[in-house]
Amino acid sequence: MQTVVYGMLHDEKRRNLEMQETYKREILSLPKGTIIIKNVSGNKYYYLKYRQNEKIKTDYLGKDIKAVRSVQREIEKRKHLQDVLKRLRAEYKQICKIVKD
């Protein structure tokens, strides 16, 4: 009985690592930062503000609200995936405590 459980935990450990790598790759493909709105002469201009190394960068997104909403959804998806990755790492630590290779 114990070997079946340990076998399942080993499989889960491997699956967890594979999922972590998948989420890391996807997170890197998504934009990070915050969308900033600047009003100039009654017009709204949208910018993506983020940190790159030690510097704060600002990229102009344009005035098209549909494009801005698309970027916002990608930012929210990145944050969600980061939360999932954090939970996977915690789960992996627990599995490693039980299954000592």
trRosetta pair geometry for C-beta under 8 A, 3 or more apart (Angstrom, degrees):
i j d omega theta_ij theta_ji phi_ij phi_ji
1 4 5.9 -56 -157 30 34 111
1 5 6.7 28 151 -14 66 106
2 5 5.8 -57 -152 38 35 110
2 6 6.2 31 154 -15 69 109
3 6 5.7 -54 -141 42 33 110
3 7 6.0 40 155 -24 65 106
4 7 5.6 -53 -148 35 28 114
4 8 6.5 30 152 -19 62 104
5 8 5.7 -53 -152 35 32 111
5 9 6.4 30 150 -18 65 106
6 9 5.5 -52 -145 37 35 112
6 10 6.4 40 153 -21 66 101
6 99 6.2 134 -149 -109 82 103
7 10 5.7 -50 -148 33 32 112
7 11 6.5 32 152 -17 63 104
8 11 5.6 -54 -151 37 33 113
8 12 6.2 33 150 -20 66 107
9 12 5.4 -51 -144 38 34 113
9 13 6.2 42 152 -26 65 102
9 95 5.8 171 -171 -153 95 97
9 98 6.0 -106 -157 102 155 124
9 99 4.7 174 124 -50 126 131
10 13 5.5 -48 -147 31 31 115
10 14 6.6 30 154 -16 63 104
10 99 6.0 176 -72 -159 68 156
11 14 5.8 -56 -152 37 32 110
11 15 6.2 30 152 -17 66 109
12 15 5.6 -53 -142 40 32 112
12 16 6.0 39 154 -26 65 106
12 95 6.1 -152 103 -117 108 143
13 16 5.7 -52 -148 32 26 115
13 17 6.7 26 154 -16 61 104
13 92 6.9 97 -139 -138 71 76
13 95 4.8 -179 -87 139 90 141
13 96 7.2 110 -125 -69 122 66
13 99 6.1 -105 -46 66 143 145
14 17 5.9 -55 -153 35 31 109
14 18 6.5 31 151 -17 64 106
15 18 5.7 -56 -150 37 33 113
15 19 6.3 32 153 -19 66 106
16 19 5.8 -55 -149 36 30 110
16 20 6.4 35 152 -23 64 104
16 88 5.8 166 -163 -169 89 94
16 91 6.0 -147 -130 103 137 111
16 92 4.9 171 138 -85 139 92
16 95 6.6 171 10 13 158 155
17 20 5.5 -50 -147 32 33 115
17 21 6.6 32 155 -17 64 103
17 92 7.0 98 -67 -119 70 131
18 21 5.9 -55 -153 36 31 110
18 22 6.5 32 151 -19 65 106
19 22 5.5 -54 -148 36 34 114
19 23 6.3 30 156 -15 68 106
19 88 5.8 -143 101 -133 115 147
20 23 6.0 -58 -147 40 28 107
20 24 6.3 33 154 -23 64 107
20 85 6.3 97 -135 -142 72 86
20 88 5.2 -176 -80 124 88 137
20 89 6.8 94 -114 -70 127 74
20 92 7.1 -2 -50 -49 140 146
21 24 5.6 -51 -145 33 31 114
21 25 6.6 31 156 -18 63 104
22 25 6.0 -57 -154 35 29 109
22 26 6.5 23 153 -14 64 109
23 26 5.7 -57 -145 40 34 109
23 27 6.1 39 156 -24 68 106
23 81 5.3 179 -159 -176 98 103
23 84 6.1 -146 -126 95 148 110
23 85 4.6 -174 121 -80 141 102
23 88 7.0 154 20 16 151 153
24 27 5.8 -53 -146 34 28 113
24 28 6.5 28 156 -19 62 106
24 85 6.8 107 -66 -124 68 141
25 28 5.9 -58 -153 34 30 111
25 29 6.7 25 152 -19 63 108
26 29 5.7 -59 -154 34 35 111
26 30 6.8 27 153 -19 67 108
26 81 5.9 -126 99 -150 115 161
27 30 6.0 -65 -153 34 33 108
27 78 5.7 100 -142 -146 71 82
27 81 5.1 -161 -79 108 92 128
27 82 6.2 99 -123 -70 134 77
27 85 6.9 -29 -44 -31 144 149
30 74 5.0 -169 -153 174 97 95
30 75 7.3 164 159 -88 108 32
30 77 6.0 -138 -130 88 153 102
30 78 4.0 -167 108 -75 135 107
30 81 7.4 129 19 32 150 140
31 48 6.3 -50 173 -163 139 149
31 50 7.3 -135 176 -52 85 152
31 71 6.0 -15 47 -158 150 91
31 74 5.5 69 31 111 93 123
31 75 5.8 -47 88 -76 93 80
31 78 6.9 -124 71 -30 44 149
32 50 5.0 110 97 -138 81 134
32 51 7.9 -57 114 44 121 70
32 75 7.0 113 -130 -127 27 84
32 78 6.1 -139 -90 141 69 160
33 48 5.1 95 90 174 140 85
33 49 5.3 178 -176 85 119 41
33 50 2.8 -87 -74 -71 120 94
33 51 7.5 164 -95 5 89 57
33 75 6.8 -84 64 -118 57 125
34 48 7.5 154 77 -155 32 55
34 49 5.3 -24 64 62 83 95
34 50 7.3 155 15 -74 59 65
34 75 7.5 117 -98 -165 34 155
35 46 5.9 -13 -170 -167 105 102
35 47 7.1 147 -158 77 55 42
35 48 6.0 -33 -98 -97 63 62
35 49 7.7 150 -109 16 13 80
35 61 7.0 -19 -133 -5 100 157
35 68 6.3 102 -149 -168 146 99
35 71 6.6 122 -80 102 121 116
35 72 5.7 -48 -14 -84 144 94
35 75 7.2 -145 -27 -3 96 159
36 46 7.3 146 76 -157 48 51
36 47 4.6 -23 63 67 98 97
36 48 7.6 170 17 -92 82 12
36 49 5.0 47 -17 -15 123 121
36 58 7.3 -44 39 -135 136 110
37 44 5.5 -22 -165 -160 106 104
37 45 7.3 142 -158 71 54 44
37 46 5.9 -23 -101 -100 68 68
37 47 7.8 179 -80 23 23 77
38 44 7.4 140 73 -155 41 52
38 45 4.9 -24 64 63 93 97
38 46 8.0 -175 21 -79 73 22
38 47 6.6 33 -6 -3 109 117
39 42 6.9 9 -175 -105 98 14
39 43 7.1 151 -154 73 57 37
39 44 5.9 -29 -97 -95 68 63
39 45 7.8 173 -86 19 21 77
40 43 5.6 -29 69 62 74 90
40 45 6.1 10 13 -2 112 121
43 63 6.9 -44 177 -115 106 132
44 63 6.6 123 85 -136 72 86
45 60 7.2 -39 174 -144 109 95
45 62 7.8 -106 -150 166 71 14
45 63 6.2 -54 -107 -82 56 82
46 60 7.8 105 86 -166 55 54
46 61 4.2 -52 105 65 100 117
46 62 6.4 -12 53 66 100 43
46 63 6.9 148 8 -101 94 32
46 65 7.9 133 -32 -101 146 52
46 68 4.6 -44 159 -105 173 132
47 58 5.0 4 174 -173 130 99
47 59 6.5 153 -162 75 73 40
47 60 5.7 -42 -105 -103 81 44
47 61 6.1 -175 -100 2 22 92
48 58 7.1 156 78 -155 47 49
48 59 4.6 -12 56 59 100 98
48 61 5.6 98 -26 -54 92 111
48 71 6.4 -103 -81 168 125 145
49 56 6.6 6 -173 179 93 102
49 57 7.3 170 -149 88 48 49
49 58 5.1 -12 -100 -103 77 80
50 56 7.4 172 93 -153 26 63
50 57 5.7 -18 67 61 75 94
50 59 7.8 -5 20 5 103 104
51 54 7.7 -34 -171 -154 102 12
51 55 7.1 156 -155 85 62 38
51 56 5.6 -40 -98 -100 67 62
51 57 7.3 142 -118 15 15 81
52 55 5.6 -21 68 70 80 90
52 56 7.9 132 21 -119 71 15
52 57 4.9 27 4 -14 116 127
61 64 8.0 -118 140 53 85 78
61 67 6.4 177 170 116 97 109
61 68 5.4 97 132 -96 140 83
61 71 6.1 -97 -131 6 136 161
62 67 6.0 24 61 73 126 143
62 68 7.4 -142 69 -54 81 93
64 67 4.2 59 94 12 112 111
64 68 6.7 168 93 -13 59 86
65 68 5.4 -55 -146 39 37 115
65 69 6.2 41 155 -23 69 103
66 69 5.8 -52 -147 34 30 111
66 70 6.6 35 151 -22 62 104
67 70 5.6 -52 -153 32 33 116
67 71 6.7 33 150 -16 65 102
68 71 5.8 -53 -152 36 34 110
68 72 6.3 37 149 -22 66 105
69 72 5.4 -51 -146 35 35 115
69 73 6.5 38 153 -21 66 100
70 73 5.8 -50 -151 32 31 111
70 74 6.7 29 150 -16 62 105
71 74 5.6 -56 -152 37 35 112
71 75 6.4 38 150 -22 67 103
72 75 5.6 -51 -149 33 34 113
72 76 6.4 33 152 -17 65 104
73 76 5.7 -54 -148 38 33 111
73 77 6.3 37 151 -22 65 105
74 77 5.5 -50 -146 35 33 114
74 78 6.4 40 152 -23 64 101
75 78 5.6 -50 -153 31 32 115
75 79 6.7 31 150 -17 64 103
76 79 5.7 -52 -150 35 34 111
76 80 6.4 36 151 -20 65 105
77 80 5.6 -53 -149 36 33 113
77 81 6.3 30 154 -16 66 107
78 81 5.9 -58 -147 39 29 108
78 82 6.4 33 152 -23 64 105
79 82 5.6 -52 -149 32 32 114
79 83 6.7 34 151 -19 63 102
80 83 5.8 -55 -156 33 33 112
80 84 6.5 32 148 -17 66 104
81 84 5.4 -49 -146 37 38 113
81 85 6.2 41 153 -22 67 104
82 85 5.6 -51 -146 36 31 114
82 86 6.5 38 151 -24 62 103
83 86 5.6 -51 -151 31 32 115
83 87 6.7 30 152 -16 64 103
84 87 5.8 -56 -154 37 34 109
84 88 6.4 35 149 -21 66 106
85 88 5.5 -51 -146 35 34 114
85 89 6.4 37 154 -21 65 103
86 89 5.9 -53 -152 33 30 112
86 90 6.7 29 151 -17 62 105
87 90 5.7 -54 -150 37 35 112
87 91 6.2 37 151 -20 67 106
88 91 5.5 -54 -147 38 32 114
88 92 6.2 38 152 -25 65 104
89 92 5.5 -50 -147 32 32 115
89 93 6.7 38 152 -21 62 100
90 93 5.7 -49 -154 30 33 114
90 94 6.8 33 149 -17 63 103
91 94 5.7 -55 -155 35 35 112
91 95 6.5 34 150 -18 67 104
92 95 5.7 -53 -148 36 33 111
92 96 6.3 35 153 -21 65 106
93 96 5.7 -56 -148 36 30 112
93 97 6.7 34 152 -24 63 102
94 97 5.8 -51 -154 28 33 113
94 98 6.9 23 152 -11 64 105
95 98 5.9 -63 -156 40 35 106
95 99 5.8 -14 165 24 75 109
96 99 6.6 -68 -122 64 27 77
96 100 7.4 70 175 -93 60 55
97 100 7.7 -10 -169 -64 21 88
